[in-house]
Amino acid sequence: MKSIVVATDLSERSDRAMHRALLLAKQHDIQLHVISIVDAAMPDDLARPLRLSIEERLPVQIDALNTGASYDVTVTSGDITEALTQFVVAKEADLVVLGLHRPRTFLDSLRETTMERIVTASTVPVLLVKESADHDYTSVLGLVSYSRACATVVDAALTLAPEAEVKAIHALHVPYAGLTGGDTDSEMAKAVRQEAEAEAAKWLETVPSENDNFEHTIVTGGLRGILMQTVADTKPDMLAIGAHTRSGLFLHRIGGFAAELVREPPTDLLIAPPTGN
């Protein structure tokens, strides 16, 4: 990695993201680019004093959290998604770090959240920080569908957390299990698993294999159920997923499951953007 970008609005949610970004920058000895974006829709008589306040307060906040990372600060105005995406490209950053989305229950049911739009537009993985950054990552759970985005996010997780145990799980759905003899021993189940294992073998060729801390497994069952059970059993401090590309009139262009996790992740969430960005 060359550098990291962290975006902040100086909220408590952003504090956790800032702390994690500073730790990662120091751990990997890379530059941290801090940006705060004042929404261009804000009237100028409100935006100008807000920018001045951020420029004054932000370095103080960073210095209170910093443990030796090298950083620079940019305060600007614009459309948040567009300005952040352009900033990441200009800085040639390898990762974007953000705090959690501020929930707006009714509006969120009708439209994409800002976090979803950022992930959709991003050219690099995005780390959403939920937990306090009081230790390095030690356990990563990856949910993989054998896509390029999933390979990207596993690679990013192995890079970000080189000492962590990284476990990638593929949830195997057996169609019509109740009619074909079950989801494990039936001919249908065996055929579906064999197909998944062949797909996994090809996908694993795209994932760094020299890391002894990486493990991959296929688990039969529903994706949400497997996630909930595995999180409860292993208590990972990072969840890693690849976003899906969806064109057309879809509410969630990154996929419904990814959108759910972006809005309410069980722990820190690393998500690779759709391929082709």
Backbone as a ProteinNet text record, in pm:
[ID]
protein_1_A
[PRIMARY]
MKSIVVATDLSERSDRAMHRALLLAKQHDIQLHVISIVDAAMPDDLARPLRLSIEERLPVQIDALNTGASYDVTVTSGDITEALTQFVVAKEADLVVLGLHRPRTFLDSLRETTMERIVTASTVPVLLVKESADHDYTSVLGLVSYSRACATVVDAALTLAPEAEVKAIHALHVPYAGLTGGDTDSEMAKAVRQEAEAEAAKWLETVPSENDNFEHTIVTGGLRGILMQTVADTKPDMLAIGAHTRSGLFLHRIGGFAAELVREPPTDLLIAPPTGN
[TERTIARY]
83.2	0	87	36.3	107.4	48.3	-84.7	-147.4	-292.5	-348.8	-487	-556.4	-684.6	-768.1	-871.4	-887.9	-996.2	-1079.2	-1210.5	-1301.7	-1367.6	-1383	-1437.1	-1532.7	-1634.9	-1721.3	-1709.5	-1604.4	-1573	-1675.5	-1756.4	-1852.1	-1783.4	-1855.7	-1800.4	-1776.9	-1866	-1848	-1718	-1691.1	-1568.4	-1444.6	-1458.7	-1345	-1288.4	-1376.4	-1331.3	-1261.6	-1317.2	-1254.3	-1117.6	-1109.4	-982.2	-876.7	-915.4	-821.1	-770.9	-862.9	-822	-731.7	-765.1	-683.4	-543	-532.4	-401.1	-320	-385.2	-315.4	-266.6	-351.8	-312.8	-198.1	-205	-98.6	34.7	31.6	155.5	203.3	109.8	145.3	213.9	165.3	218.5	317.7	344.8	441.7	407.2	283.1	236.7	168.4	145.7	85.4	-65.9	-119.9	-264.2	-311.8	-407.1	-467.1	-604.2	-619.1	-744.2	-823.1	-951.1	-1034.9	-1167.1	-1211.8	-1344.6	-1414.9	-1535	-1606.3	-1733.9	-1744.9	-1866.7	-1960	-2081	-2176.9	-2201.1	-2188.5	-2205.7	-2347.7	-2443	-2582	-2604.5	-2509.2	-2523.8	-2507.9	-2593.4	-2579.5	-2441.5	-2391	-2254.1	-2233	-2336.4	-2319.2	-2307.9	-2349.2	-2330.4	-2205.6	-2178.4	-2065.5	-1931.2	-1918.9	-1789.7	-1744.7	-1827.7	-1782.5	-1762.5	-1839.8	-1820.9	-1684.6	-1645.4	-1513.2	-1402.5	-1415.3	-1313.8	-1305.4	-1421.1	-1423.2	-1356.3	-1385	-1324.3	-1173.2	-1129.1	-985.5	-913.3	-982.6	-922.3	-926.7	-1038.3	-1059.2	-998.7	-993	-953.2	-810.3	-710.1	-573.9	-564.3	-642.9	-642.1	-697	-806.1	-865.2	-768.2	-702.2	-608.8	-492.6	-436.1	-320.1	-354.9	-481.4	-523.5	-527.9	-544.9	-554.4	-425.9	-341.8	-227.1	-117.8	-57.8	53.4	179	188.2	310.1	293.9	170.2	148.4	169.5	215.4	231.9	100	52.7	-77	-76.6	-172.8	-200.9	-351.8	-395.4	-537.1	-586	-703.8	-771.3	-914.9	-958.2	-1097.9	-1150.6	-1260.8	-1311.7	-1463.6	-1523.7	-1668.7	-1701.3	-1820	-1862.3	-1962.5	-2001.8	-2081.8	-1994	-2041.9	-1955.9	-1901.7	-1987.5	-1942.4	-1843.3	-1877.4	-1791.8	-1658.4	-1662.3	-1538.8	-1447.1	-1504.2	-1421.9	-1360.9	-1439.5	-1388.6	-1274.6	-1290.2	-1185.1	-1059.9	-1078	-965.3	-886	-955.8	-889.6	-806.5	-862	-789.5	-668.1	-686	-575.7	-460.7	-492.4	-389.2	-334.6	-392.8	-352.6	-356.4	-460.8	-475.7	-518.8	-490.7	-524.5	-644.1	-690.4	-798.8	-868	-1001.1	-1079.4	-1133.4	-1119.1	-1168.8	-1278.4	-1391.5	-1506.8	-1567.8	-1638.2	-1721	-1853.4	-1934.6	-2061.3	-2160.1	-2252.7	-2362.8	-2453.6	-2496.9	-2595.2	-2733.6	-2801.4	-2927.5	-3039	-3111.9	-3235.7	-3340	-3409.3	-3487	-3580.5	-3658.9	-3756.5	-3688.3	-3600	-3534.6	-3446.9	-3383.5	-3295.5	-3372.4	-3501.5	-3581.6	-3620.6	-3598	-3640.6	-3525.5	-3404.3	-3293.7	-3162	-3062.1	-2927	-2874.3	-2798.7	-2731.4	-2603.9	-2549.2	-2422.6	-2313.3	-2309.6	-2208.4	-2220.1	-2342.6	-2362	-2312.4	-2341.8	-2297.1	-2144.7	-2082.3	-1936.2	-1876.3	-1929	-1878.7	-1898.9	-2016	-2045.3	-1948.5	-1912.7	-1826.3	-1678.2	-1642.4	-1501.5	-1421.9	-1294.8	-1202.4	-1115.8	-1129	-1047.1	-1137.1	-1091.2	-1171.3	-1202.7	-1317.6	-1364.7	-1377	-1320.6	-1328.3	-1423	-1533.7	-1628.1	-1598	-1566.5	-1520.3	-1635.3	-1665.5	-1770.1	-1712.2	-1607.3	-1554.4	-1441.7	-1414.4	-1301.1	-1170.7	-1079.8	-952.1	-848.8	-867.5	-775.6	-677.3	-679.3	-584.7	-578.9	-473.2	-465.1	-568.7	-607.4	-701.9	-638	-714.2	-663	-744.8	-869.3	-956.7	-1045.5	-1039.2	-1117	-1205.3	-1332.7	-1426.4	-1462.7	-1435.3	-1472.4	-1588.8	-1689.4	-1800.2	-1779.4	-1757.6	-1712.9	-1809.5	-1822.9	-1906.3	-1822.6	-1689.4	-1593.9	-1593.2	-1619	-1611.8	-1476	-1447.5	-1323.7	-1322.4	-1439.4	-1446.2	-1413.8	-1456.5	-1426.5	-1277.2	-1213.7	-1068.8	-996.4	-1045.5	-985.7	-995.5	-1112.5	-1130.4	-1049.5	-1033.4	-949.3	-803.8	-758.6	-622	-602	-701.6	-691.9	-688.7	-769.1	-771.2	-637.4	-579.2	-448.7	-339.9	-354.3	-257.4	-275.9	-400.9	-428.8	-398.1	-425.5	-411.2	-321.5	-191.2	-100.9	-86.5	-116.8	-105.1	-238.4	-345.6	-478.6	-507.1	-594.3	-648.4	-760.6	-747.4	-846.3	-919.4	-1047.8	-1128.7	-1232.7	-1226.1	-1321.7	-1423.8	-1551	-1659.4	-1745.4	-1775.8	-1872.4	-1999.3	-2111.3	-2239.4	-2297.7	-2315.6	-2362.6	-2512.7	-2585.9	-2731	-2764.6	-2834	-2880	-3026.5	-3058.9	-3197.8	-3289.3	-3409.5	-3513.5	-3464.4	-3390.4	-3333.8	-3441.9	-3556.4	-3663.6	-3724.9	-3709	-3767.5	-3666.5	-3538	-3434.7	-3352.7	-3395.6	-3326.8	-3234.2	-3248.6	-3165.8	-3056.9	-2985	-2885.1	-2741.7	-2722.4	-2585.4	-2559.1	-2648.4	-2619.1	-2691.5	-2781.9	-2855.9	-2766.9	-2809.4	-2735	-2728.6	-2838.6	-2840.2	-2737.4	-2734.4	-2640.7	-2496.4	-2468.5	-2332.3	-2291.2	-2384	-2353.6	-2328.4	-2411.1	-2394.7	-2262.1	-2226.8	-2099.3	-1981.2	-1990.1	-1880.5	-1859.6	-1969.4	-1960.4	-1897.1	-1937	-1881.2	-1732.8	-1692.1	-1550.6	-1465.2	-1519.1	-1446.1	-1432.1	-1539.8	-1535.7	-1438.8	-1438.3	-1348.4	-1202.5	-1171.8	-1033.3	-981.9	-1065.4	-1025.4	-1010.1	-1103.7	-1100.3	-979.2	-944.4	-832.1	-699.3	-692.9	-571.9	-548.5	-653.6	-642.1	-617.4	-612.6	-594.4	-455	-383	-250	-255.3	-178.6	-186.9	-71.1	27.7	144.5	120.4	5.7	-23.3	-77.7	-5.1	-45.3	-169	-206.2	-320.7	-452.7	-449.3	-570.1	-632.6	-764.1	-838.7	-966.2	-1000.4	-1122.7	-1206.8	-1338.1	-1426.7	-1561.7	-1628.4	-1763.3	-1860	-1961.5	-2058.8	-2197.7	-2270.2	-2405.3	-2503.3	-2583.4	-2683.6	-2708.6	-2797.1	-2829.5	-2723.3	-2700.8	-2592.4	-2609.7	-2728.6	-2749.9	-2735.4	-2789.2	-2777.5	-2633.5	-2557.3	-2415.4	-2338.7	-2368.9	-2301.8	-2328.5	-2454.2	-2489.7	-2424.6	-2426.8	-2370.9	-2219.4	-2154	-2007.8	-1958.5	-2027.4	-1990.9	-2006	-2114.9	-2136.3	-2028.5	-1986.1	-1888.8	-1745.8	-1707.1	-1566.5	-1536.4	-1640.2	-1624	-1511.9	-1522.2	-1419.3	-1421.7	-1307	-1305.7	-1307.9	-1314	-1337.5	-1417.4	-1514.2	-1590.1	-1552.1	-1525.4	-1480.6	-1574.6	-1624.4	-1714.3	-1681.8	-1722.6	-1713.1	-1850.1	-1858.1	-1985.5	-2016.7	-2143.6	-2187.5	-2218.2	-2204.9	-2238.7	-2380	-2466	-2602.3	-2634.1	-2677.3	-2716.8	-2869	-2921.2	-3065.5	-3124.2	-3255.9	-3327.9	-3336.2	-3223.6	-3219.7	-3195.7	-3262	-3240.7	-3098.3	-3046.7	-2913	-2823.4	-2743	-2658	-2545	-2510.4	-2404.5	-2460.5	-2591.9	-2657	-2725.2	-2839.1	-2917.5	-2846.2	-2776.5	-2707.3	-2593	-2515.1	-2405.8	-2460.1	-2573.3	-2632.8	-2676.3	-2731.1	-2769	-2647.6	-2537.2	-2417.1	-2356.3	-2361	-2309.9	-2389.2	-2519.5	-2604.6	-2589.4	-2572.6	-2565.8	-2471.2	-2341	-2245.4	-2232	-2204.3	-2185.5	-2052	-1957.8	-1825.1	-1766.7	-1639	-1579.1	-1598.3	-1631.9	-1664.4	-1568.6	-1499.4	-1414.5	-1488.3	-1513.9	-1590.9	-1517.7	-1498.9	-1435.6	-1543.1	-1515.4	-1617	-1644.1	-1753	-1781.2	-1665.3	-1638.3	-1530.9	-1566.8	-1464.3	-1486.6	-1480.2	-1478.4	-1466.7	-1329.8
-119.6	0	125.1	229.1	355.9	458.4	465.5	565.4	528.2	595.3	574.7	710	711.8	830.6	802.9	897.7	889.5	1016.7	998.7	1112.7	1131.2	1255.9	1282.8	1400.7	1392.7	1508.2	1552.5	1502.9	1534.7	1479.5	1383.6	1320	1208	1151.1	1038.5	918.5	899.3	789	807.8	932.5	961	947.1	971.4	955.6	814.6	716	576.8	546.1	598.6	579	646.3	766.4	838.7	761.5	711.7	638	513.7	438.4	317.7	353.4	460.1	500.5	540.2	611.1	648.9	525.6	428.3	305.3	229.6	220	148.8	220	353.6	429.9	409.4	409.4	386.8	242.7	147.2	5.4	-25.7	36.4	7.5	113.4	213.5	318.8	387.6	433.4	500.9	632.4	716.4	847.4	835.2	914.2	923.1	1059.2	1057.1	1179.6	1197	1302.9	1330.1	1433.7	1405.9	1501.2	1520	1644.5	1676.8	1757.9	1715.1	1775.4	1841.4	1970.8	2044.3	2033	1989.1	1965.5	2093.9	2083.5	2200.2	2254.8	2172.7	2218.9	2315.8	2325.6	2414.6	2560.4	2649.8	2792.3	2845.2	2937	2984.2	3052.1	3122.3	3190.9	3093.3	2968.2	2863.9	2781.3	2760.2	2674.9	2738.3	2869.6	2934.9	2924.9	2962.7	2947.6	2802	2711	2569.4	2522.3	2562.8	2524.2	2578.1	2704.4	2763.7	2689.2	2650.2	2576.3	2440	2371.4	2239.9	2252.5	2353.7	2373.6	2397.6	2458.5	2485.9	2363.2	2291.4	2181.9	2049.6	2026	1894.2	1856.1	1943.3	1904.6	1873	1943.9	1917.5	1778.3	1744.1	1611.5	1502	1522	1421	1402.5	1513.3	1504.5	1435.6	1446.1	1380.6	1229	1181.8	1037.9	979.3	1063.8	1014.4	955	849.3	784	779.4	873	880.8	865.6	857.7	844.7	978.6	972.3	1092.5	1122.4	1248.2	1280.1	1421.4	1446.1	1580.3	1600.4	1726.2	1758.9	1843.3	1808.6	1886.6	1911.1	2037.3	2072.2	2137.6	2085.9	2133.7	2130.6	2180	2176.7	2102.3	2044.6	1975.8	1866.4	1795.8	1675.3	1571.5	1515.5	1432.6	1311.7	1240.6	1120.6	1156.1	1255.8	1294.9	1350.4	1438.1	1499.3	1395	1301.7	1198.8	1106	1064.6	974.2	1039.1	1165.8	1237.1	1253.4	1277.6	1293.9	1164.1	1052.2	921.5	893.9	923.1	901.4	993.2	1120	1216.4	1177.1	1122	1082.4	942.3	872.5	734.4	646.4	664.5	589.5	445.9	358.7	216.9	176.7	267	234.5	362.8	354.2	462.8	414.4	496.5	462.7	562	509.2	591.7	546.5	638.3	601.1	545.6	495.7	435.1	538.6	490.4	570.8	614.7	740.7	788.2	745.9	657.5	602.1	705.4	701.1	778.1	676	617.3	495.6	507.4	613	624.4	650.7	750.6	785.7	672.2	598.5	488.9	377.7	367.2	264.3	304.1	430.2	480.6	508	514.7	556.9	496.4	507.1	467.3	562.2	508	592.7	650	752	809.2	703.3	616.8	510.9	417.3	380.5	293.8	361.8	490	562.1	570.6	589	595.5	461.8	351.4	218.6	192.6	227.9	205.8	281.5	404.2	488.6	464.1	398.8	387.7	300.1	332.4	250.4	161.5	175.6	98.6	46.9	-51.8	-100.9	9.2	-7.2	88.2	15.4	74.2	18.2	104	44.4	111.7	69.1	164.7	134.4	149.4	40.7	40.3	37.3	-42.8	-67.7	29.6	40.1	120.7	59.1	144.4	96.5	85.5	-12.6	-27	-142	-206.6	-315.3	-339.5	-405.4	-444.9	-553.5	-565.1	-670.5	-807.9	-899.8	-1034.7	-1144	-1113.2	-1215.3	-1152.3	-1205.2	-1152.5	-1263.3	-1232.8	-1325.1	-1270.5	-1348.3	-1308.6	-1392.2	-1327	-1396.6	-1382.6	-1493.2	-1485.1	-1557	-1499.6	-1559.1	-1594.4	-1594	-1629.5	-1528.1	-1402.9	-1295	-1226.8	-1140.8	-1063.3	-968.7	-911.8	-821.9	-896.1	-1021.5	-1100.9	-1131.8	-1158.5	-1180.3	-1052.8	-938.9	-810.4	-784.7	-815.1	-784.1	-878.8	-1005.3	-1097.5	-1051.8	-1012.3	-961.4	-838.1	-748.2	-627.2	-660.9	-758.5	-798.3	-856.9	-940.1	-999.3	-892.6	-787.3	-677.8	-590.2	-555	-467.4	-533.1	-662.6	-734.2	-855.5	-833.9	-944.3	-1049	-1014.3	-1109.6	-1173.7	-1133.4	-1182.9	-1317.7	-1394.5	-1515.5	-1472.8	-1506.8	-1468.2	-1593.6	-1599.9	-1716	-1674.5	-1733.2	-1703.2	-1816.1	-1780.2	-1878	-1853.3	-1961.7	-1955.6	-2027.1	-1956.6	-2015.9	-2090.3	-2219.6	-2305.1	-2328.5	-2283.1	-2303.5	-2422.9	-2520.5	-2637.4	-2615.5	-2597.9	-2570	-2689.9	-2659	-2761.7	-2876.2	-2842.4	-2946.5	-3035.3	-2976.5	-3055.1	-3155.5	-3132.8	-3222.2	-3318.5	-3292.7	-3373.7	-3458	-3466.1	-3556.5	-3490.1	-3359	-3290.4	-3206.1	-3131.2	-3036.3	-3084.2	-3213.1	-3263.1	-3393.4	-3491.7	-3625.7	-3660.6	-3577	-3609	-3593.4	-3651.3	-3637	-3491	-3419.3	-3276.8	-3201.6	-3229.5	-3160.7	-3189.7	-3315.2	-3352.2	-3283.6	-3274.4	-3209.7	-3060.3	-2996.8	-2853.7	-2826.3	-2909.9	-2892.3	-2913.2	-3014.5	-3040.6	-2920.7	-2862	-2743.7	-2627.2	-2609.4	-2500.9	-2522.2	-2645.5	-2674.6	-2646.2	-2674.8	-2644.5	-2493.4	-2420.8	-2274.9	-2217	-2275.7	-2229.3	-2248	-2361.1	-2388.8	-2282.1	-2241.5	-2136.9	-2003.1	-1973.4	-1845.4	-1835.6	-1944.5	-1943.1	-1915.5	-1939.5	-1907.4	-1757	-1677.8	-1531.8	-1470	-1552.6	-1505.2	-1543.8	-1453.8	-1489.2	-1616.4	-1716.6	-1847.3	-1872.6	-1780.6	-1805.1	-1767.2	-1705.6	-1663.3	-1780.5	-1818.5	-1933	-1903.9	-1776.1	-1739.9	-1741.4	-1779.4	-1777.1	-1915.4	-1919.3	-2045.3	-2024.2	-2121.9	-2114.1	-2238	-2219.1	-2333.3	-2307.4	-2415.6	-2409.7	-2463	-2383.9	-2422	-2422.7	-2531	-2541.7	-2466.5	-2380.5	-2306.7	-2169.1	-2095.3	-1960.1	-1860.9	-1759.4	-1664.2	-1590.4	-1539.5	-1462.6	-1549.7	-1671.4	-1761.4	-1799.1	-1826.4	-1860.3	-1742.4	-1621.7	-1502.6	-1486.9	-1491.7	-1471.2	-1575.9	-1702.6	-1809.1	-1797.6	-1768.6	-1760.6	-1641	-1528.7	-1410.9	-1440.9	-1509.4	-1544.5	-1640.4	-1734.1	-1835.9	-1782.6	-1703.1	-1665	-1521.5	-1437.7	-1297.1	-1226.4	-1219.9	-1150.6	-1001.1	-936.7	-791.6	-720.4	-797.9	-739.7	-838.7	-785.6	-863.1	-811.6	-902.1	-862.2	-919.5	-833.2	-877.3	-802.9	-860.6	-794	-745.9	-622.9	-569.1	-626.1	-624	-671.2	-552.6	-572.3	-469.3	-493.6	-393.7	-405.9	-280.4	-298.1	-184.5	-178.1	-64.5	-52.1	12.7	-0.1	68.2	-17.9	-33.8	-106.8	-7.7	-30.4	57.1	43.1	-81.4	-106.6	-161.2	-73.5	-117.4	-208.6	-205.2	-293.9	-429.3	-447.6	-571.1	-550.9	-616.3	-596.3	-640.3	-754.7	-805.5	-712.5	-668	-574.2	-444	-397.4	-273.3	-287.3	-403.5	-428.3	-416.6	-475.3	-473.6	-334.2	-259.2	-122.2	-38.3	-59.8	17.6	-25.5	-155.7	-205.7	-325.5	-303.1	-414.3	-467.9	-598.4	-654.4	-615.7	-574.4	-532	-444.6	-410.8	-332.7	-406.4	-331.7	-391.4	-341.5	-434.7	-404.2	-451.3	-361	-395.9	-349.5	-442.2	-408.7	-363.1	-259.1	-206	-301.5	-277.3	-359.8	-356.6	-468.7	-472.8	-383.7	-325.9	-237	-90.8	-58.8	81.3	136.9
0	0	0	-69.3	-74.5	21.9	27.3	113.6	140.4	241.7	284.2	287.9	252.6	268.1	376.6	468.9	566.4	555.3	548.4	542.1	678	719.4	852.5	850.8	936	961.7	1107.1	1174.9	1313.8	1412.9	1369.4	1459.3	1537	1634.8	1710.4	1619.4	1521.6	1425.9	1348	1311.4	1237.7	1324.8	1454.8	1547.1	1540	1539.7	1536.3	1404.1	1295.3	1164.9	1160.1	1215.8	1217.9	1296.4	1412.8	1496.6	1424.3	1360.1	1287.1	1169.9	1097.6	983.2	1027.5	1138.5	1191.3	1230.8	1294.1	1332	1209.1	1107	985.1	913.9	908.5	842.5	912.9	1045.4	1120.1	1104.3	1113.6	1103.3	971.2	862.6	729.5	681.4	766.6	735.6	604	593.4	472.4	510	409.4	431.3	448.2	540.7	559.1	509.6	417.5	365.4	431.3	508.8	579.5	500.9	476.8	404.9	478.2	483.5	533.2	425.1	389.1	275.9	326	303	335.3	215.6	239.2	131.2	52.3	-79	-165.5	-161.1	-116.4	-108.9	6.7	97.6	213.3	169.7	216.7	182.3	219.7	139.2	156.5	291.4	342.2	470.1	586.7	565.7	665.7	637.5	508.7	470.9	506.1	486.4	508.8	654.9	751.7	891.4	932.2	872.7	904.1	856.7	736.8	685.8	775.3	816.5	903.8	1036.5	1088.4	1214.5	1199.7	1088.7	1064.9	1049.6	975.1	954.7	1087.1	1182	1312.6	1403.2	1402.6	1498.1	1453.4	1323	1274.1	1312.8	1294.5	1335.9	1484.8	1566.5	1710.8	1738.6	1670.2	1687.6	1645.5	1532.7	1482.7	1579.4	1624.7	1714.4	1846.2	1888.4	2012.2	1996.7	1872.5	1845.9	1790.4	1734.1	1656.9	1745.5	1695.1	1766.1	1679.5	1585.9	1506.9	1357.8	1307.5	1163.4	1094	969.4	888.2	817.5	825.7	766.2	709	620.3	571.6	572.3	571.5	588.1	471.5	420.9	317.2	361	356.2	381.4	254.5	202.6	75.2	75	-33.2	-50.9	-179.1	-184.3	-305.1	-275.5	-380.2	-361.3	-292.2	-182.7	-98.3	-173.5	-243.4	-315.2	-424.9	-504.3	-616.7	-568.3	-468.3	-418.6	-356.2	-280.6	-216.9	-320.4	-418.2	-522.1	-599	-635.5	-708.5	-622.4	-494.2	-402.2	-391.1	-379.7	-369.7	-494.2	-610	-735.7	-743.3	-706.2	-713.3	-621.1	-506	-409.4	-436.8	-534.4	-567	-441.7	-363.6	-238.6	-266.9	-171.9	-184.9	-99.7	-14	78.3	121.7	137.4	195.4	329.4	432.7	566.1	604	648.6	682.6	814.4	880.6	994.1	944.8	1036.1	997.5	947	865.8	814.9	929	924.3	1021.8	975.1	1048.7	998.8	991.3	880.9	863.5	818.7	912.6	889.6	770.7	763	654.9	521.3	517.1	391.2	339.7	430.9	389.2	319.8	347	280.9	139.9	104.9	-25.4	-121	-70.2	-156.1	-108.5	-195.5	-156.3	-49.4	44.2	142	80.2	145.9	99.6	97.4	198.8	204.3	84.5	48.1	-68.7	-195.6	-210	-329.6	-334.4	-218.3	-214.3	-255.4	-201.6	-237.8	-386.1	-437.8	-579.1	-668.8	-628.5	-711.3	-688.4	-579.1	-540.7	-637.2	-648.5	-728.2	-639.9	-507.6	-413	-301.1	-224.1	-112.2	-10.7	54.7	155	288.8	393.9	528.6	611.8	655.1	743.6	886.9	970.5	1106.1	1205.1	1272.9	1375.6	1516.3	1535.2	1669	1704.6	1832.8	1878.7	1829.3	1786.2	1730	1841.1	1929.4	2042.1	2024.4	1905.7	1878.7	1728.1	1682.8	1542.5	1514.8	1389.4	1352.6	1372.7	1433.2	1458.9	1391.7	1354.7	1296.9	1190.7	1068.5	956.6	901	883	819.2	682.3	577.2	442.5	392.1	336.8	271.7	122	52.9	-86.2	-179.9	-298.9	-403.8	-526.3	-508.8	-614.1	-728.4	-695	-792.9	-785	-882.3	-879.6	-760.2	-728.7	-613.5	-484.4	-474.8	-354.7	-345.7	-459.2	-458.7	-416.8	-464.8	-428.4	-279.2	-220.9	-78.8	9.6	-31.8	45.5	40.4	-77.7	-92.2	-4.2	-4.3	77.8	226.3	267.9	409.1	451.7	366.6	397.5	405.4	324.6	327	450.5	479.7	593.1	726.6	734.5	861.8	843.4	822.7	788.5	898.2	1021.4	1131.9	1168.4	1102.2	1137.7	1073.4	1137	1076.8	982.4	854.4	754.4	707.3	736.5	700.3	597.7	477.9	371.8	363	366.3	361.3	238.2	168.9	59	103.5	102.7	141.4	21.7	36.9	-72.1	-59	-157.8	-159.6	-247.8	-191.2	-266.8	-301.6	-429.9	-467.1	-443.3	-399.7	-380.2	-291.8	-185.8	-99.9	-39.8	-7	52.2	-42.4	-171.6	-271.4	-331.4	-307	-373.4	-276.9	-150.4	-58.7	39.6	61.3	160	97.5	183.5	132.6	149.5	184.8	201.2	125.8	138	85.5	-43.4	-88.8	-210.8	-333.6	-443	-568.3	-611.1	-589.9	-622.5	-538.8	-408.2	-319.2	-357.8	-390.9	-429.2	-558.8	-653.4	-781.4	-762.4	-678.8	-653.3	-583.4	-486	-415.7	-510.1	-596.1	-690.1	-782.4	-826.5	-912.1	-836.3	-710.1	-628.8	-602.9	-579.1	-553.3	-676.3	-794.8	-918.2	-936.2	-906.5	-916.5	-813.8	-694.3	-588.6	-627.5	-690.1	-729	-825.5	-920.1	-1014.8	-942.9	-853.6	-782.4	-691.2	-625.5	-531.8	-600.9	-731.3	-806.4	-813.5	-789.9	-796	-659	-555.5	-418.2	-370.4	-301.7	-250.9	-167.5	-207.6	-142	-46.3	-45.2	38.5	184.5	213.2	349.9	431.1	535.2	617.7	701.1	712.4	795.7	719.2	591.4	508.5	500.8	521.8	516.4	435.9	353.7	273.6	297.6	307.2	326.9	261.1	223	166.7	271.8	303.2	405.6	343.6	361.4	307.1	396.1	333.4	409.8	352.1	416.6	374.1	417.9	336	360.5	493.2	519	642	765.8	759.8	873.7	902.5	796.5	812.8	871.1	822.3	875	1024.3	1063.4	1203.8	1293.7	1249.5	1331.6	1341.9	1229	1228.8	1308.9	1296.9	1376.3	1525	1561.5	1702.2	1752.8	1666.9	1708.6	1713.6	1612.5	1597.5	1638.7	1646.9	1687.6	1610.1	1477.3	1398.3	1425.9	1411.7	1426.6	1292.2	1182.3	1050.3	965.9	892.9	795.5	657.5	562.5	428.9	323.4	234.3	127.7	-1	-112.3	-240.9	-283.6	-333.2	-380.9	-518.5	-553.7	-684.2	-774	-904.2	-1001.3	-1051.2	-1036.2	-1085.6	-1165.2	-1286.7	-1369.3	-1374.6	-1418.9	-1428.3	-1304.2	-1289.9	-1183.5	-1058.1	-991	-864.9	-751.6	-637.7	-522.9	-470.5	-467.1	-413.6	-524.8	-583	-694.6	-649.8	-521.2	-471.8	-429.4	-442.6	-399.4	-265.2	-247.4	-126.4	-0.1	-5.1	113.5	152.8	54	82.8	140.3	86.2	136	281.5	317.2	456.9	549	506.6	590.3	598.5	488.7	490.9	591.3	597.2	687.5	832.8	855.3	992.8	1001.2	993.9	999.6	1141.6	1156.7	1290.2	1352.3	1269.2	1313.6	1202.8	1207.6	1099.1	966.8	862.4	732.3	625.2	560.3	444.9	321.3	227.7	109.2	-15.7	-108.6	-236.1	-332.8	-410.9	-501.2	-616	-689.5	-806.9	-904.7	-968.9	-1067.5	-1184.7	-1245.8	-1358.5	-1320.3	-1189.4	-1146.7	-1182.5
[MASK]
+++++++++++++++++++++++++++++++++++++++++++++++++++++++++++++++++++++++++++++++++++++++++++++++++++++++++++++++++++++++++++++++++++++++++++++++++++++++++++++++++++++++++++++++++++++++++++++++++++++++++++++++++++++++++++++++++++++++++++++++++++++++++++++++++++++++++++++++++++++

